[in-house]
Amino acid sequence: MVIGILGAGQLARMLALAGKPLGLKFIFLDPTPIACAADNGKHLIGDYTDPKLLTQLAEEADIITYEFENVPVEIIDFLSEKTPVYPPAKALSVGQDRITEKNFLQDLGIATAPFKAVSSLEDLQQAMPEIGYPAILKTRRLGYDGKGQVVLKSENDLSNAWQAVKNAPCVIEGFVPFEREVSIIASRSVSGEIAYYPLSENSHDKGILRLAKNTRNDPLQQKAEAYIDTLLKALDYVGTLALELFVVGDTIIANEFAPRVHNSGHWTIEGSETSQFENHLRAITDMPLGSTHSIGYSAMQNFIGGVPASEKLLALAHVHLHLYDKTARKGRKIAHATARTDSAENFADLIKQLSELAAASDDS
Amino acid sequence: MVIGILGAGQLARMLALAGKPLGLKFIFLDPTPIACAADNGKHLIGDYTDPKLLTQLAEEADIITYEFENVPVEIIDFLSEKTPVYPPAKALSVGQDRITEKNFLQDLGIATAPFKAVSSLEDLQQAMPEIGYPAILKTRRLGYDGKGQVVLKSENDLSNAWQAVKNAPCVIEGFVPFEREVSIIASRSVSGEIAYYPLSENSHDKGILRLAKNTRNDPLQQKAEAYIDTLLKALDYVGTLALELFVVGDTIIANEFAPRVHNSGHWTIEGSETSQFENHLRAITDMPLGSTHSIGYSAMQNFIGGVPASEKLLALAHVHLHLYDKTARKGRKIAHATARTDSAENFADLIKQLSELAAASDDS
């Protein structure tokens, strides 16, 4: 069976590496001539909107999926006429606009931060008394890794912030005084089977995920599962979905969801019986989902802009290296490493060593 | 860094899948136009003895390795003039002739079955009183998976057996009344670091490995490690090496070694902190070796000639499927599955289920 993937970055690469043992073959559409997933199958080089290449992709693939959430919905509609595409277009159309997304979540009874749509500086000025400071101004569309976001601390920031977002339609969000950032990842198959991963506890810096840690028995696991369960069913979702959450006491508040495998789930490669990548592929090919049972303690460290020498990382017992075969560039995710151990004993030390190595090579 | 591999079968495929996360790229030389590792890198299609292709391989690869032990030593010598080749040619030249191999083992103090070189029916007849019945007649060269082997139960079998081996130079081996067949796998790096895997307990049928099981704390582990340690050093070995052993009481007797990753170590993909494939690559690229710590209980089931439907295998929790993307053909290894669990409790049941599925699809 051939899986078509829109995008040939690291997520597509890890999907392919997980899918080959299942007997799957891969074809990628990506405009970058040297794309890091490309040598795992066939690479169609060209624009995501090129109807000829999209037709070829739909003809050569049995099932199509994507690795990024900004795929125009029309492309999914175009492809779907020939070949099944998962996750469904609805997940994209809801998720691509922060206002639609938040309304959708709230309608499902999933709490979000207070928010308001703003289309002008005047809108923003009017909204602030209700939203309060601090607050975050985000473009409604096309944001990721903290891009298209500005923090507002007081009235004095409004005008500069509005210039920074270049007049784009925005959402102003009240700041959630969170104690922790977590995410829940789950996979749902064509047949409707669902597998939930344990909550991942995530640390960000400069808007980019740095460390993601399997919480194992998080007290909020059940609540988070109930949220993502509702969301999966409301979207008639197929594939792996990630829901980012803020934790305030014993309350969880949804930040946003990503209709794809997610950076905060990379530790599942070593730390779960079945990885998020394999379960995404099992889900879209309608195979039974694999166990998400945790194998010991695990955490993932991202490497941004630079990566320590392999000798150093591989010299740490219990550390697994994942280089993405991408050129180092300021702020670019180019690798990650997962620490996995059977006992909690030296786990914190190991994470510390890994984070120190990451900090020394960081260029974000 | 680019790794060149002679052969593009399932072992090369699993090497590539293990090596990509380490940032390695792959180039394969294999005469089969549709070879199962091929879509993991560049595939040079042609004969292993083609000097033009060998030159290209040596030019494009930084380090060369191989997935089968019948590579002519002259080819290694040819390649080595341009590019390092591991494991070293000595491991091939010793291992390719059963008499040389057994003498080499005995000289190192490693016990073998009684044996004698025979080149004619007369030799065989003369040797039998000393070797005794039952015995196994094996061609000195080019045997694998029980090919080129005939069991001799009495004098009456001699003449037919000699016809079966077609007058090839042979070794006659006394039968070892073994209680168990095990193998030890170890990796040794360019710098001389060694990592040993736990003994694998192996079951064969029709000369082909069926089930390989991580024994974890085998009482013979230390003896086996001492054997392979001696062998690795005597061969000045670099890479992963497998030594097959017979167990009689608390004695171990060497059967043969394989200078490559080995079928009895496939459970290390899920069942060890670092797989035999990753450690082979770490060894030949002179990286620190990874921990061989066992992750729970694991065993591998081979699928010969046929493979159960993926739905059935993936429906078993704790089972990991490895299809090799090879066409089914009588007697051909086309897939394996690994059962891995955290507790011993249902492990035997799981293996039984897996073996029953394998038996139902078997065509060997």
Interface residues (C-beta under 8 A of the other chain):
Chain A: R13 L17 K20 P21 L22 G23 K25 D39 N40 G41 E273 R282 M287 P288 G290 S291 H293 I295 G296 S310 E311 L314 A315 A317 H318 H320 L321 H322 L323 D325 R340 D342
Chain B: R13 L17 K20 P21 L22 G23 K25 D39 N40 G41 E273 R282 M287 P288 G290 S291 H293 I295 G296 S310 E311 L314 A315 A317 H318 H320 L321 H322 L323 D325 R340 D342
